């Protein structure tokens, strides 16, 4: 059969048809086109992991390396506009860069998506000269949130006041809380320009938040009127996060990114086809939604890499088997392979849901606004769920690798902290899940008759269709509870009504994410031919669904969807599936298609991992030199 990539797995052996079919399920039928470039790129210099002498690189050295890699990446592109204009290329870039260098994934995502993407989206007539940014003579960044305004970015207080005499805008930061918070605006990496979110003031009227293109630094310092101060070190990737403020900084009229949300005409009058300041703001920062897809992609790629390393390490880390048995690989123990099998089911679910979201987002972009709203909500749900699941998987895998997993040279430590950034970036998970909860709760209240089919008690716990109906019911249960709690509070106090319902509604969003991931499994299974690959994917799908059913078994029992016997039987069925999945963990990890060069840079991914700790000056190397002539006496 034709292999997707080079047909060689991380171990150096050729991949088999099962792994290839599963790779297709994970990365999509067009994986070579979508992922091939990025997969090859991370195997080349300077993307290989450098051998830093102890005690390792400083944060500034790591940031310099990230910028050097960004320039190599940009030079390798046939067009630097491609990632900005192709959501699949953008997502694939994050899937492959995040496990290699989280700082690189961050600065690349900001430059290509938030910065270049916004410029391209708002430049319908193509008159703006982007050559400096396409050739990376200037790095782009994005200045939206402020010290006092994070998830409520529509309330930012930086102002851009139109000056008709000079035909441009004056940017100003009115107080400390309005400083732009955390953009990468220092001169590190080279001169930078930013898209600044500011309140557009024309003729004394506030027309809402718009983006303006502003030069920020030259190669060594901030430009006049702009203050840039580095924030304290952030856990994880060493990006140059800063506080940035403006003191009456003037930019020409061409700096404003206008569109349907509004423009300032040659007559100095503001006109807009978009009603309401909040809608204008959302139109201006539309690229944040694509950024959430990128955060999911980064989390998926990082979780896959970490799990692959943990599986490989578990196979060649030997422990005592007890008398008189010989040593056995640690992964032979149920206490070790069980969590990894469950992590494998979760990582496949994350990957498949990510692709489902990407498909929906692409379809919605060409459709009516109603479909786009539903697709955006799915993006929000998936971003929160995937990044949270990634954290759980990465932490579990780190623990399974013991102290080795804590060392930076083994690659896991920076991925543990890197995923924390994804959880907060492009909208804090709890905030975007709260918004999704409100929308899903409203839908459930609007269509009370659209109840999912009941899962008849006595169904087969190994039947995916039965498990799917149980997952449907879990979501219905939580949103029904949320609606009932909200109904207890009289109208007139929206905050109190939401506080009453939000806890259960957020559980409903979690259930919605699990159901969407289960549907993604079903879709992938339907696309596979009968055979071993489909069996492997089916085992993962059932294990994934059963774990969620088990967590909600009390509610399902109380609602009559499970019998007491079925609840009792959940443990045995789950254990059988864990045994089945754990027997194929190395092959399942091969299906991630991680290049051997990538994993070779992490010592514990290799069977000879102890060589990384060898000491040429130690006694086991020098004993022969000390031995007296003629041998020992």
PAMISE-167093 format. One record per residue (C-alpha): residue number from 0; chain; x, y, z. Coordinates in steps of 0.2 Angstrom, whole numbers. Layout:
N
LUMMAR    i  ch      u      v      w
LUMMAR  NUM   A      X      Y      Z
...
END
This chain:
633
LUMMAR    i  ch      u      v      w
LUMMAR    0   A      0      0      0
LUMMAR    1   A      5     18     -2
LUMMAR    2   A     11     26     14
LUMMAR    3   A      6     44     19
LUMMAR    4   A     24     50     22
LUMMAR    5   A     40     40     20
LUMMAR    6   A     33     24     28
LUMMAR    7   A     46     24     42
LUMMAR    8   A     41     26     60
LUMMAR    9   A     51     34     74
LUMMAR   10   A     59     17     78
LUMMAR   11   A     67     16     61
LUMMAR   12   A     56      2     55
LUMMAR   13   A     44      3     41
LUMMAR   14   A     26      7     47
LUMMAR   15   A     13     -6     44
LUMMAR   16   A     -4     -4     35
LUMMAR   17   A    -13     -3     52
LUMMAR   18   A     -2     12     58
LUMMAR   19   A     -4     20     41
LUMMAR   20   A    -23     19     41
LUMMAR   21   A    -24     26     58
LUMMAR   22   A    -13     40     53
LUMMAR   23   A    -25     44     39
LUMMAR   24   A    -39     44     52
LUMMAR   25   A    -29     56     64
LUMMAR   26   A    -22     68     51
LUMMAR   27   A    -35     67     37
LUMMAR   28   A    -36     59     20
LUMMAR   29   A    -25     74     13
LUMMAR   30   A    -12     72     26
LUMMAR   31   A      3     73     14
LUMMAR   32   A     -2     90      8
LUMMAR   33   A     -8     97     24
LUMMAR   34   A      6     90     36
LUMMAR   35   A     20     85     25
LUMMAR   36   A     29    102     24
LUMMAR   37   A     28    105     42
LUMMAR   38   A     33     87     47
LUMMAR   39   A     49     88     36
LUMMAR   40   A     53    105     42
LUMMAR   41   A     54    100     60
LUMMAR   42   A     67     87     56
LUMMAR   43   A     80    100     49
LUMMAR   44   A     91    112     56
LUMMAR   45   A     89    123     66
LUMMAR   46   A     73    114     72
LUMMAR   47   A     83    100     79
LUMMAR   48   A     85    101     98
LUMMAR   49   A    102    108    101
LUMMAR   50   A    114    100    114
LUMMAR   51   A    116    114    126
LUMMAR   52   A    130    112    139
LUMMAR   53   A    124    111    157
LUMMAR   54   A    115    121    165
LUMMAR   55   A    106    123    148
LUMMAR   56   A    100    139    139
LUMMAR   57   A     94    155    147
LUMMAR   58   A     77    161    143
LUMMAR   59   A     85    175    131
LUMMAR   60   A     95    161    122
LUMMAR   61   A     79    151    120
LUMMAR   62   A     69    166    113
LUMMAR   63   A     84    170    101
LUMMAR   64   A     83    152     95
LUMMAR   65   A     64    154     92
LUMMAR   66   A     66    169     82
LUMMAR   67   A     80    161     72
LUMMAR   68   A     69    147     68
LUMMAR   69   A     55    159     63
LUMMAR   70   A     66    166     50
LUMMAR   71   A     71    149     43
LUMMAR   72   A     52    144     43
LUMMAR   73   A     48    160     34
LUMMAR   74   A     61    158     21
LUMMAR   75   A     56    140     18
LUMMAR   76   A     38    145     13
LUMMAR   77   A     33    148     -5
LUMMAR   78   A     23    162      1
LUMMAR   79   A     22    169     19
LUMMAR   80   A      4    173     16
LUMMAR   81   A      0    155     15
LUMMAR   82   A     -2    151     33
LUMMAR   83   A    -12    167     36
LUMMAR   84   A    -24    163     22
LUMMAR   85   A    -26    144     24
LUMMAR   86   A    -34    138     41
LUMMAR   87   A    -28    120     38
LUMMAR   88   A    -10    126     35
LUMMAR   89   A    -11    137     50
LUMMAR   90   A    -17    123     61
LUMMAR   91   A     -5    110     55
LUMMAR   92   A      9    123     58
LUMMAR   93   A      4    123     76
LUMMAR   94   A      2    104     78
LUMMAR   95   A     21    102     72
LUMMAR   96   A     29    117     80
LUMMAR   97   A     22    116     97
LUMMAR   98   A     30    100    102
LUMMAR   99   A     47    106     95
LUMMAR  100   A     47    124    102
LUMMAR  101   A     32    131    111
LUMMAR  102   A     40    149    110
LUMMAR  103   A     41    147     91
LUMMAR  104   A     23    141     90
LUMMAR  105   A     18    156    100
LUMMAR  106   A     27    170     90
LUMMAR  107   A     23    161     73
LUMMAR  108   A      5    160     78
LUMMAR  109   A      4    179     82
LUMMAR  110   A     14    184     67
LUMMAR  111   A      5    173     54
LUMMAR  112   A    -13    172     61
LUMMAR  113   A    -17    187     72
LUMMAR  114   A     -6    200     63
LUMMAR  115   A     -4    195     45
LUMMAR  116   A    -21    186     45
LUMMAR  117   A    -30    202     51
LUMMAR  118   A    -21    213     39
LUMMAR  119   A    -26    201     24
LUMMAR  120   A    -44    200     31
LUMMAR  121   A    -46    219     31
LUMMAR  122   A    -37    223     15
LUMMAR  123   A    -50    218      2
LUMMAR  124   A    -43    230    -11
LUMMAR  125   A    -25    224     -9
LUMMAR  126   A    -18    242     -8
LUMMAR  127   A     -8    240      9
LUMMAR  128   A     11    235      6
LUMMAR  129   A     14    220     17
LUMMAR  130   A     31    216     10
LUMMAR  131   A     41    220     26
LUMMAR  132   A     30    208     36
LUMMAR  133   A     30    194     22
LUMMAR  134   A     49    195     22
LUMMAR  135   A     51    197     41
LUMMAR  136   A     60    213     40
LUMMAR  137   A     47    217     53
LUMMAR  138   A     39    205     65
LUMMAR  139   A     21    207     68
LUMMAR  140   A     12    206     85
LUMMAR  141   A     -5    209     92
LUMMAR  142   A    -10    221    106
LUMMAR  143   A    -28    218    112
LUMMAR  144   A    -30    214    131
LUMMAR  145   A    -25    227    144
LUMMAR  146   A    -20    226    162
LUMMAR  147   A    -38    229    168
LUMMAR  148   A    -47    220    153
LUMMAR  149   A    -43    202    148
LUMMAR  150   A    -58    192    143
LUMMAR  151   A    -69    208    142
LUMMAR  152   A    -57    215    129
LUMMAR  153   A    -72    224    121
LUMMAR  154   A    -70    237    136
LUMMAR  155   A    -52    241    132
LUMMAR  156   A    -48    259    136
LUMMAR  157   A    -33    264    124
LUMMAR  158   A    -40    277    113
LUMMAR  159   A    -37    281     94
LUMMAR  160   A    -44    299     92
LUMMAR  161   A    -46    305     74
LUMMAR  162   A    -36    321     70
LUMMAR  163   A    -44    329     55
LUMMAR  164   A    -30    342     54
LUMMAR  165   A    -17    329     52
LUMMAR  166   A    -28    316     44
LUMMAR  167   A    -24    302     56
LUMMAR  168   A    -26    295     73
LUMMAR  169   A    -18    299     90
LUMMAR  170   A    -16    284    101
LUMMAR  171   A    -15    286    120
LUMMAR  172   A    -15    276    135
LUMMAR  173   A    -25    285    149
LUMMAR  174   A    -20    276    164
LUMMAR  175   A    -11    261    171
LUMMAR  176   A    -25    249    169
LUMMAR  177   A    -26    253    150
LUMMAR  178   A     -8    247    147
LUMMAR  179   A     -7    233    134
LUMMAR  180   A     -4    217    144
LUMMAR  181   A      7    203    138
LUMMAR  182   A     10    206    119
LUMMAR  183   A     28    202    113
LUMMAR  184   A     33    220    109
LUMMAR  185   A     51    221    114
LUMMAR  186   A     64    223    101
LUMMAR  187   A     69    204    104
LUMMAR  188   A     70    196     87
LUMMAR  189   A     71    212     77
LUMMAR  190   A     60    227     73
LUMMAR  191   A     41    225     77
LUMMAR  192   A     25    232     72
LUMMAR  193   A      8    228     80
LUMMAR  194   A    -10    229     77
LUMMAR  195   A    -17    239     92
LUMMAR  196   A    -35    237     98
LUMMAR  197   A    -41    255    103
LUMMAR  198   A    -57    264    105
LUMMAR  199   A    -60    274     89
LUMMAR  200   A    -65    292     94
LUMMAR  201   A    -72    303     79
LUMMAR  202   A    -79    320     82
LUMMAR  203   A    -80    316    101
LUMMAR  204   A    -90    300     98
LUMMAR  205   A    -85    283    103
LUMMAR  206   A    -88    271     89
LUMMAR  207   A    -81    255     97
LUMMAR  208   A    -64    245     96
LUMMAR  209   A    -55    245     80
LUMMAR  210   A    -37    239     75
LUMMAR  211   A    -23    250     70
LUMMAR  212   A     -7    246     62
LUMMAR  213   A      7    254     72
LUMMAR  214   A     26    253     71
LUMMAR  215   A     32    249     89
LUMMAR  216   A     51    246     89
LUMMAR  217   A     67    247     79
LUMMAR  218   A     80    234     81
LUMMAR  219   A     85    240     98
LUMMAR  220   A     72    251    106
LUMMAR  221   A     54    257    107
LUMMAR  222   A     49    271     95
LUMMAR  223   A     46    289    102
LUMMAR  224   A     30    290    112
LUMMAR  225   A     29    271    115
LUMMAR  226   A     34    263    132
LUMMAR  227   A     38    244    132
LUMMAR  228   A     43    236    148
LUMMAR  229   A     46    217    150
LUMMAR  230   A     34    208    162
LUMMAR  231   A     41    196    175
LUMMAR  232   A     46    179    168
LUMMAR  233   A     31    168    164
LUMMAR  234   A     31    150    167
LUMMAR  235   A     34    140    151
LUMMAR  236   A     40    146    135
LUMMAR  237   A     51    162    136
LUMMAR  238   A     41    174    125
LUMMAR  239   A     45    192    127
LUMMAR  240   A     29    197    136
LUMMAR  241   A     28    215    139
LUMMAR  242   A     18    230    145
LUMMAR  243   A     15    243    131
LUMMAR  244   A      8    260    132
LUMMAR  245   A      6    275    121
LUMMAR  246   A      8    294    124
LUMMAR  247   A      0    304    110
LUMMAR  248   A      7    293     96
LUMMAR  249   A      1    299     79
LUMMAR  250   A     -2    287     64
LUMMAR  251   A     -9    291     47
LUMMAR  252   A    -27    287     42
LUMMAR  253   A    -20    271     32
LUMMAR  254   A    -16    263     49
LUMMAR  255   A    -35    260     53
LUMMAR  256   A    -41    242     48
LUMMAR  257   A    -58    246     42
LUMMAR  258   A    -71    236     33
LUMMAR  259   A    -90    233     36
LUMMAR  260   A    -87    237     54
LUMMAR  261   A    -83    255     49
LUMMAR  262   A    -72    267     41
LUMMAR  263   A    -68    286     42
LUMMAR  264   A    -71    294     25
LUMMAR  265   A    -61    307     17
LUMMAR  266   A    -73    320     24
LUMMAR  267   A    -69    315     41
LUMMAR  268   A    -86    306     45
LUMMAR  269   A    -87    289     52
LUMMAR  270   A    -98    277     43
LUMMAR  271   A   -102    258     47
LUMMAR  272   A   -113    244     40
LUMMAR  273   A   -112    235     57
LUMMAR  274   A   -124    240     71
LUMMAR  275   A   -117    241     89
LUMMAR  276   A   -100    243     95
LUMMAR  277   A    -98    225    101
LUMMAR  278   A   -102    218     84
LUMMAR  279   A    -89    230     77
LUMMAR  280   A    -76    224     89
LUMMAR  281   A    -79    206     85
LUMMAR  282   A    -78    209     67
LUMMAR  283   A    -61    218     70
LUMMAR  284   A    -54    204     80
LUMMAR  285   A    -61    189     70
LUMMAR  286   A    -44    181     69
LUMMAR  287   A    -45    176     87
LUMMAR  288   A    -57    162     83
LUMMAR  289   A    -44    155     71
LUMMAR  290   A    -32    157     85
LUMMAR  291   A    -42    146     96
LUMMAR  292   A    -41    132     83
LUMMAR  293   A    -22    135     83
LUMMAR  294   A    -22    133    102
LUMMAR  295   A    -31    116    100
LUMMAR  296   A    -19    111     87
LUMMAR  297   A     -4    115     98
LUMMAR  298   A    -12    105    112
LUMMAR  299   A    -15     90    101
LUMMAR  300   A      3     90     94
LUMMAR  301   A     10     92    111
LUMMAR  302   A      0     78    119
LUMMAR  303   A      4     66    105
LUMMAR  304   A     22     69    106
LUMMAR  305   A     22     67    125
LUMMAR  306   A     12     51    125
LUMMAR  307   A     23     44    111
LUMMAR  308   A     39     47    122
LUMMAR  309   A     30     39    137
LUMMAR  310   A     25     23    128
LUMMAR  311   A     43     21    121
LUMMAR  312   A     51     25    138
LUMMAR  313   A     39     12    147
LUMMAR  314   A     45     -1    134
LUMMAR  315   A     64      0    138
LUMMAR  316   A     64      5    156
LUMMAR  317   A     66    -11    165
LUMMAR  318   A     61    -15    183
LUMMAR  319   A     63    -30    194
LUMMAR  320   A     51    -44    190
LUMMAR  321   A     52    -52    207
LUMMAR  322   A     60    -68    211
LUMMAR  323   A     63    -78    201
LUMMAR  324   A     57    -68    186
LUMMAR  325   A     69    -58    175
LUMMAR  326   A     67    -39    174
LUMMAR  327   A     52    -33    164
LUMMAR  328   A     48    -17    156
LUMMAR  329   A     38     -5    167
LUMMAR  330   A     24     -4    154
LUMMAR  331   A     20    -22    158
LUMMAR  332   A     12    -17    174
LUMMAR  333   A     -6    -13    174
LUMMAR  334   A     -3      2    185
LUMMAR  335   A      8      9    171
LUMMAR  336   A      0      4    155
LUMMAR  337   A    -18      7    161
LUMMAR  338   A    -16     26    162
LUMMAR  339   A     -7     26    145
LUMMAR  340   A    -21     16    137
LUMMAR  341   A    -33     29    143
LUMMAR  342   A    -22     43    138
LUMMAR  343   A    -21     35    120
LUMMAR  344   A    -40     35    119
LUMMAR  345   A    -41     53    124
LUMMAR  346   A    -27     59    112
LUMMAR  347   A    -36     50     98
LUMMAR  348   A    -52     59    103
LUMMAR  349   A    -43     76    104
LUMMAR  350   A    -36     74     87
LUMMAR  351   A    -52     68     79
LUMMAR  352   A    -62     82     87
LUMMAR  353   A    -49     95     81
LUMMAR  354   A    -51     89     63
LUMMAR  355   A    -70     89     65
LUMMAR  356   A    -70    107     71
LUMMAR  357   A    -58    112     57
LUMMAR  358   A    -70    104     44
LUMMAR  359   A    -85    113     52
LUMMAR  360   A    -76    130     52
LUMMAR  361   A    -71    129     34
LUMMAR  362   A    -88    124     29
LUMMAR  363   A    -96    138     39
LUMMAR  364   A    -84    152     32
LUMMAR  365   A    -93    150     15
LUMMAR  366   A   -111    149     23
LUMMAR  367   A   -124    159     31
LUMMAR  368   A   -120    169     48
LUMMAR  369   A   -131    157     58
LUMMAR  370   A   -120    142     53
LUMMAR  371   A   -104    152     57
LUMMAR  372   A   -111    156     74
LUMMAR  373   A   -113    137     78
LUMMAR  374   A    -96    133     71
LUMMAR  375   A    -88    146     81
LUMMAR  376   A    -96    139     97
LUMMAR  377   A    -90    122     93
LUMMAR  378   A    -72    130     91
LUMMAR  379   A    -74    137    108
LUMMAR  380   A    -80    121    116
LUMMAR  381   A    -66    111    108
LUMMAR  382   A    -53    123    112
LUMMAR  383   A    -57    123    131
LUMMAR  384   A    -59    104    131
LUMMAR  385   A    -44     99    121
LUMMAR  386   A    -32    110    130
LUMMAR  387   A    -38    104    147
LUMMAR  388   A    -37     86    141
LUMMAR  389   A    -20     89    134
LUMMAR  390   A    -14     95    151
LUMMAR  391   A    -21     80    160
LUMMAR  392   A    -12     68    147
LUMMAR  393   A      4     77    147
LUMMAR  394   A      5     78    166
LUMMAR  395   A      0     59    167
LUMMAR  396   A     14     55    154
LUMMAR  397   A     27     65    163
LUMMAR  398   A     23     56    179
LUMMAR  399   A     25     39    171
LUMMAR  400   A     42     44    166
LUMMAR  401   A     47     49    184
LUMMAR  402   A     61     60    187
LUMMAR  403   A     67     59    169
LUMMAR  404   A     52     68    163
LUMMAR  405   A     56     83    174
LUMMAR  406   A     72     86    165
LUMMAR  407   A     72     99    151
LUMMAR  408   A     82     89    139
LUMMAR  409   A     69     76    139
LUMMAR  410   A     56     88    131
LUMMAR  411   A     42     86    143
LUMMAR  412   A     44    100    156
LUMMAR  413   A     42    114    143
LUMMAR  414   A     26    105    136
LUMMAR  415   A     18    104    153
LUMMAR  416   A     20    123    155
LUMMAR  417   A     17    126    137
LUMMAR  418   A     -1    119    137
LUMMAR  419   A     -5    131    152
LUMMAR  420   A     -2    145    140
LUMMAR  421   A    -14    138    127
LUMMAR  422   A    -27    136    141
LUMMAR  423   A    -27    155    144
LUMMAR  424   A    -23    161    126
LUMMAR  425   A    -36    167    114
LUMMAR  426   A    -49    167    128
LUMMAR  427   A    -48    159    144
LUMMAR  428   A    -56    142    144
LUMMAR  429   A    -68    145    158
LUMMAR  430   A    -74    161    150
LUMMAR  431   A    -77    154    132
LUMMAR  432   A    -85    139    140
LUMMAR  433   A    -97    150    150
LUMMAR  434   A   -102    159    134
LUMMAR  435   A   -104    142    125
LUMMAR  436   A   -114    136    140
LUMMAR  437   A   -126    151    138
LUMMAR  438   A   -129    147    120
LUMMAR  439   A   -132    129    122
LUMMAR  440   A   -143    132    137
LUMMAR  441   A   -154    144    126
LUMMAR  442   A   -155    131    112
LUMMAR  443   A   -160    117    124
LUMMAR  444   A   -174    129    131
LUMMAR  445   A   -179    134    114
LUMMAR  446   A   -181    116    107
LUMMAR  447   A   -187    106    122
LUMMAR  448   A   -195     93    111
LUMMAR  449   A   -179     89    102
LUMMAR  450   A   -174     76    115
LUMMAR  451   A   -161     63    111
LUMMAR  452   A   -167     45    109
LUMMAR  453   A   -167     36    126
LUMMAR  454   A   -154     23    129
LUMMAR  455   A   -164      8    134
LUMMAR  456   A   -158     -1    150
LUMMAR  457   A   -151    -18    146
LUMMAR  458   A   -141    -12    131
LUMMAR  459   A   -124    -19    127
LUMMAR  460   A   -109     -9    135
LUMMAR  461   A    -98    -14    121
LUMMAR  462   A   -110     -7    108
LUMMAR  463   A   -104     10    102
LUMMAR  464   A   -122     15     97
LUMMAR  465   A   -128     12    114
LUMMAR  466   A   -114     21    122
LUMMAR  467   A   -117     36    110
LUMMAR  468   A   -135     37    116
LUMMAR  469   A   -129     37    134
LUMMAR  470   A   -118     51    130
LUMMAR  471   A   -132     61    122
LUMMAR  472   A   -142     58    138
LUMMAR  473   A   -128     64    150
LUMMAR  474   A   -128     81    140
LUMMAR  475   A   -147     82    141
LUMMAR  476   A   -147     79    160
LUMMAR  477   A   -135     93    164
LUMMAR  478   A   -143    106    153
LUMMAR  479   A   -160    101    160
LUMMAR  480   A   -153    104    178
LUMMAR  481   A   -146    120    173
LUMMAR  482   A   -163    126    165
LUMMAR  483   A   -172    120    181
LUMMAR  484   A   -160    130    192
LUMMAR  485   A   -161    146    182
LUMMAR  486   A   -180    145    182
LUMMAR  487   A   -180    146    201
LUMMAR  488   A   -173    164    200
LUMMAR  489   A   -186    178    195
LUMMAR  490   A   -182    188    179
LUMMAR  491   A   -174    205    182
LUMMAR  492   A   -157    199    189
LUMMAR  493   A   -147    191    175
LUMMAR  494   A   -131    189    185
LUMMAR  495   A   -140    180    199
LUMMAR  496   A   -150    169    186
LUMMAR  497   A   -133    164    178
LUMMAR  498   A   -124    161    194
LUMMAR  499   A   -138    149    199
LUMMAR  500   A   -136    139    183
LUMMAR  501   A   -118    141    178
LUMMAR  502   A   -111    126    187
LUMMAR  503   A   -123    113    180
LUMMAR  504   A   -122    122    163
LUMMAR  505   A   -103    121    162
LUMMAR  506   A   -105    102    166
LUMMAR  507   A   -117    102    151
LUMMAR  508   A   -103    110    140
LUMMAR  509   A    -91     96    145
LUMMAR  510   A   -104     83    141
LUMMAR  511   A   -106     92    124
LUMMAR  512   A    -88     91    121
LUMMAR  513   A    -87     72    125
LUMMAR  514   A   -102     69    114
LUMMAR  515   A    -94     79     99
LUMMAR  516   A    -78     69    101
LUMMAR  517   A    -88     53    101
LUMMAR  518   A    -96     58     85
LUMMAR  519   A    -79     62     78
LUMMAR  520   A    -74     44     83
LUMMAR  521   A    -90     37     74
LUMMAR  522   A    -86     47     58
LUMMAR  523   A    -68     41     58
LUMMAR  524   A    -73     23     60
LUMMAR  525   A    -86     24     46
LUMMAR  526   A    -71     30     34
LUMMAR  527   A    -60     15     38
LUMMAR  528   A    -61     -2     29
LUMMAR  529   A    -65    -17     39
LUMMAR  530   A    -50    -25     47
LUMMAR  531   A    -37    -23     61
LUMMAR  532   A    -36     -4     60
LUMMAR  533   A    -54     -2     62
LUMMAR  534   A    -54    -14     77
LUMMAR  535   A    -40     -4     85
LUMMAR  536   A    -50     12     83
LUMMAR  537   A    -66      4     89
LUMMAR  538   A    -57     -1    105
LUMMAR  539   A    -51     16    108
LUMMAR  540   A    -68     24    104
LUMMAR  541   A    -77     12    117
LUMMAR  542   A    -64     15    130
LUMMAR  543   A    -66     34    128
LUMMAR  544   A    -85     33    129
LUMMAR  545   A    -85     20    144
LUMMAR  546   A    -74     31    154
LUMMAR  547   A    -86     46    153
LUMMAR  548   A   -101     34    155
LUMMAR  549   A    -93     28    171
LUMMAR  550   A    -91     46    178
LUMMAR  551   A   -109     49    175
LUMMAR  552   A   -116     32    179
LUMMAR  553   A   -125     38    195
LUMMAR  554   A   -135     50    185
LUMMAR  555   A   -138     38    171
LUMMAR  556   A   -144     25    184
LUMMAR  557   A   -156     37    192
LUMMAR  558   A   -163     43    176
LUMMAR  559   A   -167     25    171
LUMMAR  560   A   -154     24    156
LUMMAR  561   A   -143     11    165
LUMMAR  562   A   -147     -4    176
LUMMAR  563   A   -138     -8    192
LUMMAR  564   A   -131    -23    184
LUMMAR  565   A   -124    -12    170
LUMMAR  566   A   -116      0    182
LUMMAR  567   A   -108    -15    191
LUMMAR  568   A   -102    -22    174
LUMMAR  569   A    -93     -5    169
LUMMAR  570   A    -77    -10    178
LUMMAR  571   A    -75    -27    170
LUMMAR  572   A    -79    -20    152
LUMMAR  573   A    -67     -5    155
LUMMAR  574   A    -53    -17    161
LUMMAR  575   A    -55    -28    146
LUMMAR  576   A    -53    -13    134
LUMMAR  577   A    -38     -7    143
LUMMAR  578   A    -30    -24    141
LUMMAR  579   A    -34    -24    123
LUMMAR  580   A    -28     -6    120
LUMMAR  581   A    -12     -8    130
LUMMAR  582   A     -7    -23    120
LUMMAR  583   A     -5    -11    104
LUMMAR  584   A      2      5    112
LUMMAR  585   A     18      5    102
LUMMAR  586   A      9      3     86
LUMMAR  587   A     -4     16     91
LUMMAR  588   A     10     28     95
LUMMAR  589   A     18     25     78
LUMMAR  590   A      2     31     70
LUMMAR  591   A      6     48     76
LUMMAR  592   A     19     49     62
LUMMAR  593   A     31     58     73
LUMMAR  594   A     48     58     63
LUMMAR  595   A     62     48     71
LUMMAR  596   A     73     64     70
LUMMAR  597   A     61     73     82
LUMMAR  598   A     61     59     95
LUMMAR  599   A     79     56     94
LUMMAR  600   A     82     73    101
LUMMAR  601   A     74     67    118
LUMMAR  602   A     85     55    126
LUMMAR  603   A     72     45    135
LUMMAR  604   A     63     41    119
LUMMAR  605   A     78     29    114
LUMMAR  606   A     82     12    121
LUMMAR  607   A    100     18    125
LUMMAR  608   A     94     33    135
LUMMAR  609   A    107     30    149
LUMMAR  610   A    120     35    136
LUMMAR  611   A    115     53    138
LUMMAR  612   A    121     52    156
LUMMAR  613   A    138     43    152
LUMMAR  614   A    153     51    160
LUMMAR  615   A    169     48    150
LUMMAR  616   A    180     52    165
LUMMAR  617   A    171     40    177
LUMMAR  618   A    179     24    184
LUMMAR  619   A    171     12    172
LUMMAR  620   A    180     21    158
LUMMAR  621   A    197     24    167
LUMMAR  622   A    199      7    176
LUMMAR  623   A    209     -1    162
LUMMAR  624   A    221     14    162
LUMMAR  625   A    224     12    181
LUMMAR  626   A    227     -7    180
LUMMAR  627   A    245    -11    183
LUMMAR  628   A    255    -19    169
LUMMAR  629   A    254    -38    168
LUMMAR  630   A    236    -37    175
LUMMAR  631   A    228    -37    193
LUMMAR  632   A    237    -45    207
END
